[in-house]
Amino acid sequence: MKSLEEQLTEVQQAISDVLNNAQEASYNGQRVKKADLAILEQREKRLLVQIKRKKRGGIRIRGVTPS
């Protein structure tokens, strides 16, 4: 399985492709639609959060009152 960083690079490249080369194209009379930009952006955000958590390390607990 690819690392989170590798996945992020691929998602960002796909976003760039959609933005720069349109989202649909015709090949041999057939219409082909590239990945949905909104879905790619959601995936990018999730990967960025996962990478940030991985770098921070450890377990984080919120909303607990010390006794």
N, CA, C, O and CB atoms as a CASP TS submission, in Angstrom:
PFRMAT TS
TARGET T0000
AUTHOR 0000-0000-0000
METHOD Language model
MODEL 1
PARENT N/A
ATOM      1  N   MET     1       0.841  -1.182   0.000  1.00  0.00           N
ATOM      2  CA  MET     1       0.000   0.000   0.000  1.00  0.00           C
ATOM      3  C   MET     1       0.886   1.246   0.000  1.00  0.00           C
ATOM      4  O   MET     1       1.941   1.268   0.635  1.00  0.00           O
ATOM      5  CB  MET     1      -0.957  -0.002   1.221  1.00  0.00           C
ATOM      6  N   LYS     2       0.459   2.253  -0.699  1.00  0.00           N
ATOM      7  CA  LYS     2       1.230   3.486  -0.814  1.00  0.00           C
ATOM      8  C   LYS     2       1.145   4.287   0.481  1.00  0.00           C
ATOM      9  O   LYS     2       0.157   4.214   1.212  1.00  0.00           O
ATOM     10  CB  LYS     2       0.730   4.330  -1.999  1.00  0.00           C
ATOM     11  N   SER     3       2.193   5.045   0.745  1.00  0.00           N
ATOM     12  CA  SER     3       2.209   5.888   1.935  1.00  0.00           C
ATOM     13  C   SER     3       1.187   7.009   1.790  1.00  0.00           C
ATOM     14  O   SER     3       0.715   7.302   0.692  1.00  0.00           O
ATOM     15  CB  SER     3       3.619   6.468   2.176  1.00  0.00           C
ATOM     16  N   LEU     4       0.853   7.633   2.923  1.00  0.00           N
ATOM     17  CA  LEU     4      -0.090   8.752   2.893  1.00  0.00           C
ATOM     18  C   LEU     4       0.441   9.876   2.015  1.00  0.00           C
ATOM     19  O   LEU     4      -0.316  10.510   1.279  1.00  0.00           O
ATOM     20  CB  LEU     4      -0.359   9.272   4.315  1.00  0.00           C
ATOM     21  N   GLU     5       1.743  10.119   2.096  1.00  0.00           N
ATOM     22  CA  GLU     5       2.353  11.184   1.302  1.00  0.00           C
ATOM     23  C   GLU     5       2.268  10.887  -0.195  1.00  0.00           C
ATOM     24  O   GLU     5       2.019  11.788  -0.996  1.00  0.00           O
ATOM     25  CB  GLU     5       3.812  11.378   1.714  1.00  0.00           C
ATOM     26  N   GLU     6       2.474   9.622  -0.569  1.00  0.00           N
ATOM     27  CA  GLU     6       2.363   9.230  -1.978  1.00  0.00           C
ATOM     28  C   GLU     6       0.922   9.376  -2.467  1.00  0.00           C
ATOM     29  O   GLU     6       0.679   9.844  -3.580  1.00  0.00           O
ATOM     30  CB  GLU     6       2.848   7.777  -2.176  1.00  0.00           C
ATOM     31  N   GLN     7      -0.027   8.973  -1.627  1.00  0.00           N
ATOM     32  CA  GLN     7      -1.429   9.118  -1.983  1.00  0.00           C
ATOM     33  C   GLN     7      -1.790  10.590  -2.162  1.00  0.00           C
ATOM     34  O   GLN     7      -2.501  10.950  -3.100  1.00  0.00           O
ATOM     35  CB  GLN     7      -2.320   8.477  -0.918  1.00  0.00           C
ATOM     36  N   LEU     8      -1.297  11.439  -1.259  1.00  0.00           N
ATOM     37  CA  LEU     8      -1.567  12.869  -1.340  1.00  0.00           C
ATOM     38  C   LEU     8      -1.020  13.447  -2.643  1.00  0.00           C
ATOM     39  O   LEU     8      -1.692  14.239  -3.304  1.00  0.00           O
ATOM     40  CB  LEU     8      -0.958  13.600  -0.134  1.00  0.00           C
ATOM     41  N   THR     9       0.185  13.056  -3.007  1.00  0.00           N
ATOM     42  CA  THR     9       0.793  13.531  -4.256  1.00  0.00           C
ATOM     43  C   THR     9      -0.074  13.139  -5.450  1.00  0.00           C
ATOM     44  O   THR     9      -0.296  13.952  -6.347  1.00  0.00           O
ATOM     45  CB  THR     9       2.224  12.959  -4.421  1.00  0.00           C
ATOM     46  N   GLU    10      -0.563  11.907  -5.468  1.00  0.00           N
ATOM     47  CA  GLU    10      -1.406  11.449  -6.575  1.00  0.00           C
ATOM     48  C   GLU    10      -2.726  12.213  -6.633  1.00  0.00           C
ATOM     49  O   GLU    10      -3.185  12.586  -7.712  1.00  0.00           O
ATOM     50  CB  GLU    10      -1.680   9.952  -6.446  1.00  0.00           C
ATOM     51  N   VAL    11      -3.333  12.446  -5.470  1.00  0.00           N
ATOM     52  CA  VAL    11      -4.599  13.173  -5.427  1.00  0.00           C
ATOM     53  C   VAL    11      -4.394  14.608  -5.908  1.00  0.00           C
ATOM     54  O   VAL    11      -5.199  15.134  -6.676  1.00  0.00           O
ATOM     55  CB  VAL    11      -5.190  13.159  -3.996  1.00  0.00           C
ATOM     56  N   GLN    12      -3.314  15.232  -5.452  1.00  0.00           N
ATOM     57  CA  GLN    12      -3.037  16.604  -5.872  1.00  0.00           C
ATOM     58  C   GLN    12      -2.751  16.679  -7.371  1.00  0.00           C
ATOM     59  O   GLN    12      -3.120  17.659  -8.017  1.00  0.00           O
ATOM     60  CB  GLN    12      -1.855  17.170  -5.084  1.00  0.00           C
ATOM     61  N   GLN    13      -2.107  15.673  -7.927  1.00  0.00           N
ATOM     62  CA  GLN    13      -1.868  15.636  -9.368  1.00  0.00           C
ATOM     63  C   GLN    13      -3.187  15.472 -10.127  1.00  0.00           C
ATOM     64  O   GLN    13      -3.396  16.099 -11.166  1.00  0.00           O
ATOM     65  CB  GLN    13      -0.897  14.490  -9.726  1.00  0.00           C
ATOM     66  N   ALA    14      -4.066  14.631  -9.602  1.00  0.00           N
ATOM     67  CA  ALA    14      -5.371  14.436 -10.235  1.00  0.00           C
ATOM     68  C   ALA    14      -6.181  15.734 -10.201  1.00  0.00           C
ATOM     69  O   ALA    14      -6.853  16.074 -11.175  1.00  0.00           O
ATOM     70  CB  ALA    14      -6.149  13.298  -9.533  1.00  0.00           C
ATOM     71  N   ILE    15      -6.118  16.459  -9.078  1.00  0.00           N
ATOM     72  CA  ILE    15      -6.810  17.751  -8.982  1.00  0.00           C
ATOM     73  C   ILE    15      -6.257  18.707 -10.027  1.00  0.00           C
ATOM     74  O   ILE    15      -7.017  19.392 -10.712  1.00  0.00           O
ATOM     75  CB  ILE    15      -6.661  18.359  -7.560  1.00  0.00           C
ATOM     76  N   SER    16      -4.947  18.753 -10.148  1.00  0.00           N
ATOM     77  CA  SER    16      -4.316  19.620 -11.139  1.00  0.00           C
ATOM     78  C   SER    16      -4.750  19.243 -12.554  1.00  0.00           C
ATOM     79  O   SER    16      -5.033  20.117 -13.373  1.00  0.00           O
ATOM     80  CB  SER    16      -2.790  19.546 -11.017  1.00  0.00           C
ATOM     81  N   ASP    17      -4.802  17.950 -12.837  1.00  0.00           N
ATOM     82  CA  ASP    17      -5.228  17.489 -14.164  1.00  0.00           C
ATOM     83  C   ASP    17      -6.648  17.932 -14.479  1.00  0.00           C
ATOM     84  O   ASP    17      -6.932  18.389 -15.587  1.00  0.00           O
ATOM     85  CB  ASP    17      -5.129  15.967 -14.255  1.00  0.00           C
ATOM     86  N   VAL    18      -7.543  17.796 -13.498  1.00  0.00           N
ATOM     87  CA  VAL    18      -8.932  18.193 -13.711  1.00  0.00           C
ATOM     88  C   VAL    18      -9.010  19.695 -13.956  1.00  0.00           C
ATOM     89  O   VAL    18      -9.719  20.146 -14.856  1.00  0.00           O
ATOM     90  CB  VAL    18      -9.809  17.795 -12.500  1.00  0.00           C
ATOM     91  N   LEU    19      -8.278  20.470 -13.153  1.00  0.00           N
ATOM     92  CA  LEU    19      -8.337  21.926 -13.282  1.00  0.00           C
ATOM     93  C   LEU    19      -7.721  22.419 -14.592  1.00  0.00           C
ATOM     94  O   LEU    19      -8.219  23.369 -15.195  1.00  0.00           O
ATOM     95  CB  LEU    19      -7.629  22.577 -12.107  1.00  0.00           C
ATOM     96  N   ASN    20      -6.648  21.779 -15.028  1.00  0.00           N
ATOM     97  CA  ASN    20      -5.928  22.247 -16.216  1.00  0.00           C
ATOM     98  C   ASN    20      -6.410  21.634 -17.530  1.00  0.00           C
ATOM     99  O   ASN    20      -6.244  22.240 -18.588  1.00  0.00           O
ATOM    100  CB  ASN    20      -4.477  21.958 -16.055  1.00  0.00           C
ATOM    101  N   ASN    21      -6.988  20.477 -17.479  1.00  0.00           N
ATOM    102  CA  ASN    21      -7.316  19.766 -18.718  1.00  0.00           C
ATOM    103  C   ASN    21      -8.793  19.423 -18.856  1.00  0.00           C
ATOM    104  O   ASN    21      -9.148  18.512 -19.604  1.00  0.00           O
ATOM    105  CB  ASN    21      -6.514  18.509 -18.802  1.00  0.00           C
ATOM    106  N   ALA    22      -9.632  20.121 -18.165  1.00  0.00           N
ATOM    107  CA  ALA    22     -11.071  19.889 -18.207  1.00  0.00           C
ATOM    108  C   ALA    22     -11.432  18.561 -17.553  1.00  0.00           C
ATOM    109  O   ALA    22     -10.575  17.709 -17.322  1.00  0.00           O
ATOM    110  CB  ALA    22     -11.574  19.919 -19.649  1.00  0.00           C
ATOM    111  N   GLN    23     -12.701  18.410 -17.266  1.00  0.00           N
ATOM    112  CA  GLN    23     -13.137  17.230 -16.541  1.00  0.00           C
ATOM    113  C   GLN    23     -13.678  16.143 -17.465  1.00  0.00           C
ATOM    114  O   GLN    23     -13.802  14.989 -17.054  1.00  0.00           O
ATOM    115  CB  GLN    23     -14.188  17.611 -15.534  1.00  0.00           C
ATOM    116  N   GLU    24     -13.995  16.494 -18.694  1.00  0.00           N
ATOM    117  CA  GLU    24     -14.499  15.501 -19.636  1.00  0.00           C
ATOM    118  C   GLU    24     -13.744  15.599 -20.952  1.00  0.00           C
ATOM    119  O   GLU    24     -13.247  16.659 -21.332  1.00  0.00           O
ATOM    120  CB  GLU    24     -16.009  15.683 -19.867  1.00  0.00           C
ATOM    121  N   ALA    25     -13.676  14.478 -21.627  1.00  0.00           N
ATOM    122  CA  ALA    25     -13.013  14.451 -22.925  1.00  0.00           C
ATOM    123  C   ALA    25     -13.688  13.397 -23.792  1.00  0.00           C
ATOM    124  O   ALA    25     -14.398  12.527 -23.287  1.00  0.00           O
ATOM    125  CB  ALA    25     -11.490  14.160 -22.776  1.00  0.00           C
ATOM    126  N   SER    26     -13.463  13.480 -25.090  1.00  0.00           N
ATOM    127  CA  SER    26     -13.985  12.484 -26.020  1.00  0.00           C
ATOM    128  C   SER    26     -12.829  11.720 -26.643  1.00  0.00           C
ATOM    129  O   SER    26     -11.860  12.311 -27.120  1.00  0.00           O
ATOM    130  CB  SER    26     -14.855  13.149 -27.116  1.00  0.00           C
ATOM    131  N   TYR    27     -12.943  10.406 -26.632  1.00  0.00           N
ATOM    132  CA  TYR    27     -11.944   9.539 -27.250  1.00  0.00           C
ATOM    133  C   TYR    27     -12.667   8.516 -28.102  1.00  0.00           C
ATOM    134  O   TYR    27     -13.506   7.764 -27.606  1.00  0.00           O
ATOM    135  CB  TYR    27     -11.048   8.843 -26.180  1.00  0.00           C
ATOM    136  N   ASN    28     -12.342   8.487 -29.383  1.00  0.00           N
ATOM    137  CA  ASN    28     -12.957   7.531 -30.312  1.00  0.00           C
ATOM    138  C   ASN    28     -14.476   7.546 -30.237  1.00  0.00           C
ATOM    139  O   ASN    28     -15.118   6.497 -30.287  1.00  0.00           O
ATOM    140  CB  ASN    28     -12.452   6.131 -30.028  1.00  0.00           C
ATOM    141  N   GLY    29     -15.045   8.732 -30.119  1.00  0.00           N
ATOM    142  CA  GLY    29     -16.492   8.856 -30.084  1.00  0.00           C
ATOM    143  C   GLY    29     -17.133   8.577 -28.739  1.00  0.00           C
ATOM    144  O   GLY    29     -18.354   8.665 -28.615  1.00  0.00           O
ATOM    145  N   GLN    30     -16.353   8.246 -27.737  1.00  0.00           N
ATOM    146  CA  GLN    30     -16.893   7.975 -26.404  1.00  0.00           C
ATOM    147  C   GLN    30     -16.496   9.097 -25.452  1.00  0.00           C
ATOM    148  O   GLN    30     -15.355   9.559 -25.463  1.00  0.00           O
ATOM    149  CB  GLN    30     -16.393   6.606 -25.871  1.00  0.00           C
ATOM    150  N   ARG    31     -17.452   9.532 -24.625  1.00  0.00           N
ATOM    151  CA  ARG    31     -17.155  10.557 -23.631  1.00  0.00           C
ATOM    152  C   ARG    31     -16.574   9.900 -22.391  1.00  0.00           C
ATOM    153  O   ARG    31     -17.086   8.894 -21.900  1.00  0.00           O
ATOM    154  CB  ARG    31     -18.422  11.372 -23.276  1.00  0.00           C
ATOM    155  N   VAL    32     -15.509  10.482 -21.902  1.00  0.00           N
ATOM    156  CA  VAL    32     -14.835   9.971 -20.709  1.00  0.00           C
ATOM    157  C   VAL    32     -14.813  11.094 -19.679  1.00  0.00           C
ATOM    158  O   VAL    32     -14.418  12.220 -19.982  1.00  0.00           O
ATOM    159  CB  VAL    32     -13.376   9.464 -21.035  1.00  0.00           C
ATOM    160  N   LYS    33     -15.239  10.777 -18.460  1.00  0.00           N
ATOM    161  CA  LYS    33     -15.238  11.771 -17.400  1.00  0.00           C
ATOM    162  C   LYS    33     -14.137  11.422 -16.400  1.00  0.00           C
ATOM    163  O   LYS    33     -14.030  10.286 -15.939  1.00  0.00           O
ATOM    164  CB  LYS    33     -16.628  11.845 -16.700  1.00  0.00           C
ATOM    165  N   LYS    34     -13.327  12.423 -16.080  1.00  0.00           N
ATOM    166  CA  LYS    34     -12.280  12.234 -15.081  1.00  0.00           C
ATOM    167  C   LYS    34     -12.912  12.250 -13.696  1.00  0.00           C
ATOM    168  O   LYS    34     -14.118  12.455 -13.553  1.00  0.00           O
ATOM    169  CB  LYS    34     -11.181  13.331 -15.204  1.00  0.00           C
ATOM    170  N   ALA    35     -12.091  12.033 -12.687  1.00  0.00           N
ATOM    171  CA  ALA    35     -12.574  12.021 -11.308  1.00  0.00           C
ATOM    172  C   ALA    35     -13.258  13.335 -10.956  1.00  0.00           C
ATOM    173  O   ALA    35     -12.909  14.393 -11.480  1.00  0.00           O
ATOM    174  CB  ALA    35     -11.420  11.755 -10.340  1.00  0.00           C
ATOM    175  N   ASP    36     -14.222  13.254 -10.077  1.00  0.00           N
ATOM    176  CA  ASP    36     -14.979  14.416  -9.622  1.00  0.00           C
ATOM    177  C   ASP    36     -14.090  15.289  -8.733  1.00  0.00           C
ATOM    178  O   ASP    36     -13.493  14.797  -7.775  1.00  0.00           O
ATOM    179  CB  ASP    36     -16.259  13.976  -8.856  1.00  0.00           C
ATOM    180  N   LEU    37     -14.003  16.568  -9.046  1.00  0.00           N
ATOM    181  CA  LEU    37     -13.140  17.491  -8.327  1.00  0.00           C
ATOM    182  C   LEU    37     -13.497  17.565  -6.849  1.00  0.00           C
ATOM    183  O   LEU    37     -12.602  17.572  -6.004  1.00  0.00           O
ATOM    184  CB  LEU    37     -13.221  18.868  -8.947  1.00  0.00           C
ATOM    185  N   ALA    38     -14.774  17.621  -6.521  1.00  0.00           N
ATOM    186  CA  ALA    38     -15.199  17.715  -5.116  1.00  0.00           C
ATOM    187  C   ALA    38     -14.740  16.491  -4.318  1.00  0.00           C
ATOM    188  O   ALA    38     -14.307  16.619  -3.173  1.00  0.00           O
ATOM    189  CB  ALA    38     -16.736  17.857  -5.028  1.00  0.00           C
ATOM    190  N   ILE    39     -14.835  15.321  -4.921  1.00  0.00           N
ATOM    191  CA  ILE    39     -14.406  14.091  -4.238  1.00  0.00           C
ATOM    192  C   ILE    39     -12.896  14.101  -4.040  1.00  0.00           C
ATOM    193  O   ILE    39     -12.404  13.709  -2.982  1.00  0.00           O
ATOM    194  CB  ILE    39     -14.832  12.836  -5.042  1.00  0.00           C
ATOM    195  N   LEU    40     -12.159  14.548  -5.053  1.00  0.00           N
ATOM    196  CA  LEU    40     -10.698  14.638  -4.921  1.00  0.00           C
ATOM    197  C   LEU    40     -10.302  15.615  -3.816  1.00  0.00           C
ATOM    198  O   LEU    40      -9.377  15.345  -3.051  1.00  0.00           O
ATOM    199  CB  LEU    40     -10.065  15.072  -6.255  1.00  0.00           C
ATOM    200  N   GLU    41     -10.996  16.742  -3.731  1.00  0.00           N
ATOM    201  CA  GLU    41     -10.680  17.729  -2.701  1.00  0.00           C
ATOM    202  C   GLU    41     -10.982  17.193  -1.305  1.00  0.00           C
ATOM    203  O   GLU    41     -10.237  17.467  -0.364  1.00  0.00           O
ATOM    204  CB  GLU    41     -11.462  19.017  -2.946  1.00  0.00           C
ATOM    205  N   GLN    42     -12.067  16.431  -1.159  1.00  0.00           N
ATOM    206  CA  GLN    42     -12.377  15.807   0.129  1.00  0.00           C
ATOM    207  C   GLN    42     -11.287  14.814   0.522  1.00  0.00           C
ATOM    208  O   GLN    42     -10.855  14.777   1.674  1.00  0.00           O
ATOM    209  CB  GLN    42     -13.744  15.101   0.073  1.00  0.00           C
ATOM    210  N   ARG    43     -10.855  14.022  -0.433  1.00  0.00           N
ATOM    211  CA  ARG    43      -9.793  13.035  -0.180  1.00  0.00           C
ATOM    212  C   ARG    43      -8.496  13.745   0.218  1.00  0.00           C
ATOM    213  O   ARG    43      -7.788  13.300   1.122  1.00  0.00           O
ATOM    214  CB  ARG    43      -9.557  12.146  -1.436  1.00  0.00           C
ATOM    215  N   GLU    44      -8.195  14.845  -0.460  1.00  0.00           N
ATOM    216  CA  GLU    44      -6.985  15.612  -0.139  1.00  0.00           C
ATOM    217  C   GLU    44      -7.039  16.101   1.309  1.00  0.00           C
ATOM    218  O   GLU    44      -6.052  15.991   2.036  1.00  0.00           O
ATOM    219  CB  GLU    44      -6.823  16.815  -1.108  1.00  0.00           C
ATOM    220  N   LYS    45      -8.180  16.638   1.729  1.00  0.00           N
ATOM    221  CA  LYS    45      -8.315  17.127   3.106  1.00  0.00           C
ATOM    222  C   LYS    45      -8.130  16.002   4.118  1.00  0.00           C
ATOM    223  O   LYS    45      -7.454  16.180   5.131  1.00  0.00           O
ATOM    224  CB  LYS    45      -9.683  17.785   3.306  1.00  0.00           C
ATOM    225  N   ARG    46      -8.732  14.836   3.843  1.00  0.00           N
ATOM    226  CA  ARG    46      -8.586  13.687   4.754  1.00  0.00           C
ATOM    227  C   ARG    46      -7.135  13.255   4.865  1.00  0.00           C
ATOM    228  O   ARG    46      -6.645  12.978   5.960  1.00  0.00           O
ATOM    229  CB  ARG    46      -9.442  12.506   4.278  1.00  0.00           C
ATOM    230  N   LEU    47      -6.445  13.198   3.729  1.00  0.00           N
ATOM    231  CA  LEU    47      -5.039  12.790   3.748  1.00  0.00           C
ATOM    232  C   LEU    47      -4.183  13.796   4.512  1.00  0.00           C
ATOM    233  O   LEU    47      -3.286  13.400   5.257  1.00  0.00           O
ATOM    234  CB  LEU    47      -4.510  12.631   2.320  1.00  0.00           C
ATOM    235  N   LEU    48      -4.445  15.081   4.338  1.00  0.00           N
ATOM    236  CA  LEU    48      -3.681  16.101   5.061  1.00  0.00           C
ATOM    237  C   LEU    48      -3.870  15.954   6.574  1.00  0.00           C
ATOM    238  O   LEU    48      -2.913  16.101   7.333  1.00  0.00           O
ATOM    239  CB  LEU    48      -4.104  17.512   4.607  1.00  0.00           C
ATOM    240  N   VAL    49      -5.096  15.668   7.013  1.00  0.00           N
ATOM    241  CA  VAL    49      -5.366  15.452   8.440  1.00  0.00           C
ATOM    242  C   VAL    49      -4.623  14.219   8.932  1.00  0.00           C
ATOM    243  O   VAL    49      -4.011  14.249  10.000  1.00  0.00           O
ATOM    244  CB  VAL    49      -6.884  15.300   8.697  1.00  0.00           C
ATOM    245  N   GLN    50      -4.671  13.136   8.163  1.00  0.00           N
ATOM    246  CA  GLN    50      -3.996  11.905   8.559  1.00  0.00           C
ATOM    247  C   GLN    50      -2.487  12.100   8.661  1.00  0.00           C
ATOM    248  O   GLN    50      -1.855  11.595   9.590  1.00  0.00           O
ATOM    249  CB  GLN    50      -4.309  10.794   7.569  1.00  0.00           C
ATOM    250  N   ILE    51      -1.916  12.824   7.718  1.00  0.00           N
ATOM    251  CA  ILE    51      -0.474  13.085   7.732  1.00  0.00           C
ATOM    252  C   ILE    51      -0.107  13.934   8.946  1.00  0.00           C
ATOM    253  O   ILE    51       0.902  13.680   9.604  1.00  0.00           O
ATOM    254  CB  ILE    51      -0.031  13.791   6.428  1.00  0.00           C
ATOM    255  N   LYS    52      -0.919  14.930   9.236  1.00  0.00           N
ATOM    256  CA  LYS    52      -0.668  15.798  10.396  1.00  0.00           C
ATOM    257  C   LYS    52      -0.716  14.981  11.685  1.00  0.00           C
ATOM    258  O   LYS    52       0.139  15.145  12.557  1.00  0.00           O
ATOM    259  CB  LYS    52      -1.704  16.954  10.454  1.00  0.00           C
ATOM    260  N   ARG    53      -1.708  14.105  11.808  1.00  0.00           N
ATOM    261  CA  ARG    53      -1.824  13.253  13.004  1.00  0.00           C
ATOM    262  C   ARG    53      -0.619  12.331  13.131  1.00  0.00           C
ATOM    263  O   ARG    53      -0.081  12.139  14.222  1.00  0.00           O
ATOM    264  CB  ARG    53      -3.120  12.419  12.953  1.00  0.00           C
ATOM    265  N   LYS    54      -0.205  11.767  12.008  1.00  0.00           N
ATOM    266  CA  LYS    54       0.923  10.832  12.028  1.00  0.00           C
ATOM    267  C   LYS    54       2.201  11.529  12.502  1.00  0.00           C
ATOM    268  O   LYS    54       2.976  10.967  13.276  1.00  0.00           O
ATOM    269  CB  LYS    54       1.138  10.220  10.628  1.00  0.00           C
ATOM    270  N   LYS    55       2.407  12.752  12.029  1.00  0.00           N
ATOM    271  CA  LYS    55       3.606  13.500  12.404  1.00  0.00           C
ATOM    272  C   LYS    55       3.569  13.928  13.863  1.00  0.00           C
ATOM    273  O   LYS    55       4.607  13.989  14.522  1.00  0.00           O
ATOM    274  CB  LYS    55       3.765  14.721  11.515  1.00  0.00           C
ATOM    275  N   ARG    56       2.372  14.225  14.371  1.00  0.00           N
ATOM    276  CA  ARG    56       2.222  14.652  15.758  1.00  0.00           C
ATOM    277  C   ARG    56       2.467  13.468  16.689  1.00  0.00           C
ATOM    278  O   ARG    56       3.090  13.611  17.741  1.00  0.00           O
ATOM    279  CB  ARG    56       0.814  15.256  16.000  1.00  0.00           C
ATOM    280  N   GLY    57       1.971  12.301  16.290  1.00  0.00           N
ATOM    281  CA  GLY    57       2.192  11.081  17.060  1.00  0.00           C
ATOM    282  C   GLY    57       1.377  11.033  18.333  1.00  0.00           C
ATOM    283  O   GLY    57       0.810  12.037  18.764  1.00  0.00           O
ATOM    284  N   GLY    58       1.326   9.852  18.931  1.00  0.00           N
ATOM    285  CA  GLY    58       0.640   9.678  20.205  1.00  0.00           C
ATOM    286  C   GLY    58      -0.870   9.743  20.092  1.00  0.00           C
ATOM    287  O   GLY    58      -1.442   9.906  19.014  1.00  0.00           O
ATOM    288  N   ILE    59      -1.484   9.609  21.253  1.00  0.00           N
ATOM    289  CA  ILE    59      -2.942   9.645  21.335  1.00  0.00           C
ATOM    290  C   ILE    59      -3.330  10.970  21.971  1.00  0.00           C
ATOM    291  O   ILE    59      -2.696  11.422  22.925  1.00  0.00           O
ATOM    292  CB  ILE    59      -3.511   8.427  22.156  1.00  0.00           C
ATOM    293  N   ARG    60      -4.349  11.572  21.451  1.00  0.00           N
ATOM    294  CA  ARG    60      -4.817  12.855  21.967  1.00  0.00           C
ATOM    295  C   ARG    60      -6.214  12.674  22.536  1.00  0.00           C
ATOM    296  O   ARG    60      -7.105  12.143  21.874  1.00  0.00           O
ATOM    297  CB  ARG    60      -4.807  13.945  20.859  1.00  0.00           C
ATOM    298  N   ILE    61      -6.391  13.124  23.770  1.00  0.00           N
ATOM    299  CA  ILE    61      -7.689  12.995  24.441  1.00  0.00           C
ATOM    300  C   ILE    61      -8.213  14.402  24.704  1.00  0.00           C
ATOM    301  O   ILE    61      -7.495  15.261  25.217  1.00  0.00           O
ATOM    302  CB  ILE    61      -7.574  12.167  25.784  1.00  0.00           C
ATOM    303  N   ARG    62      -9.464  14.623  24.349  1.00  0.00           N
ATOM    304  CA  ARG    62     -10.078  15.936  24.541  1.00  0.00           C
ATOM    305  C   ARG    62     -11.273  15.811  25.490  1.00  0.00           C
ATOM    306  O   ARG    62     -11.918  14.766  25.571  1.00  0.00           O
ATOM    307  CB  ARG    62     -10.522  16.544  23.179  1.00  0.00           C
ATOM    308  N   GLY    63     -11.543  16.887  26.192  1.00  0.00           N
ATOM    309  CA  GLY    63     -12.748  16.947  27.004  1.00  0.00           C
ATOM    310  C   GLY    63     -12.698  16.123  28.269  1.00  0.00           C
ATOM    311  O   GLY    63     -13.744  15.746  28.799  1.00  0.00           O
ATOM    312  N   VAL    64     -11.510  15.835  28.766  1.00  0.00           N
ATOM    313  CA  VAL    64     -11.390  15.058  29.987  1.00  0.00           C
ATOM    314  C   VAL    64     -10.931  15.980  31.107  1.00  0.00           C
ATOM    315  O   VAL    64      -9.982  16.747  30.946  1.00  0.00           O
ATOM    316  CB  VAL    64     -10.406  13.870  29.803  1.00  0.00           C
ATOM    317  N   THR    65     -11.612  15.896  32.237  1.00  0.00           N
ATOM    318  CA  THR    65     -11.232  16.701  33.394  1.00  0.00           C
ATOM    319  C   THR    65     -10.323  15.860  34.278  1.00  0.00           C
ATOM    320  O   THR    65     -10.703  14.761  34.682  1.00  0.00           O
ATOM    321  CB  THR    65     -12.489  17.196  34.185  1.00  0.00           C
ATOM    322  N   PRO    66      -9.113  16.364  34.591  1.00  0.00           N
ATOM    323  CA  PRO    66      -8.219  15.593  35.451  1.00  0.00           C
ATOM    324  C   PRO    66      -8.807  15.427  36.849  1.00  0.00           C
ATOM    325  O   PRO    66      -9.478  16.324  37.360  1.00  0.00           O
ATOM    326  CB  PRO    66      -6.849  16.267  35.534  1.00  0.00           C
ATOM    327  N   SER    67      -8.553  14.282  37.457  1.00  0.00           N
ATOM    328  CA  SER    67      -9.102  14.040  38.793  1.00  0.00           C
ATOM    329  C   SER    67      -8.080  14.269  39.882  1.00  0.00           C
ATOM    330  O   SER    67      -8.389  14.106  41.062  1.00  0.00           O
ATOM    331  CB  SER    67      -9.634  12.634  38.892  1.00  0.00           C
TER
END
